[in-house]
Amino acid sequence: MDKGMFKDAMIGMFEFDLSFVYLKPDHVLLHKWVALNNPGGEDYATIQAYLKLSISVACTGDEQVQIEEDEGPEDTVPLMSPSLNPSFYQIKVRLFQAQDLPALDAAIGFIGKDKIDAYMKLDFKGKKYKTSTETQLKGGDPVHWNKEFWLPAQLPVLAPKIELKLMDYDAIGSDELAGTLQLKTKEIIEDKHGENGKFVWKNIYGAPLGQKNSKAQQMMNNDPEYASEWKGRVLL
């Protein structure tokens, strides 16, 4: 087969000005995400990939900074080409109630009844939010949170998903993760989760209740794509 038949195709690029880097503290751009796009393509305004890099620029007499592994907090704001022309939005997420949640603990004072002390954690762009903790008995009435969060977002998408985790509060020890649901940021902005803010039910999925402290349980509780058990639903 003739290798000349195949040509490399550019997926995306990002251009740096040396003076931009040199004017940074210690003349270094350290552990920074950049958004790559193809300015010559038809979809030039679409992010094709993200790349994390470090660049050091040194002139004669400068002390060059040693670039080491990144062990600091995750940087969630990448550099973007002006051709991407981002649009900015506010996403409002309100959690009203939840039904049929898994009962994970024995309910003191209720013979033969199990319960969950339920709250939701929301994770978006590295920031974390949570609702109040409300108790639901097995087969009992829904829990009501009525909690609203305002999330800054933009297109092209920098944070592709909003993650909502169902937690069980434990007075002793660590709180237990029961399941997760994920919302795609772009679909929310494009109004695919509900017409102009209408109510919508979303299902929570996780690991079967019989699995305890295993890698499979952690994977299924953290990612609904791998989950095998329905853990209730949330009205939002």
Secondary structure by P-SEA (a helix, b strand, c coil): cccccbbbbbccbbbbbaaaaaacccccccbbbbbbbcccccccccccccccbbbbbbccccbbbbbcccccccccbbbbccccbbbbbbbbbbbcccccccccccccccccbbbbbbbbbbbcccbbbbbbbbbbcccccccccbbbbbbbccccccccbbbbbbbbbbcccbbbbccbbbbbaaaaaaccccccccbbbbbbbbccccccccaaaaaaaacccccccccccccc
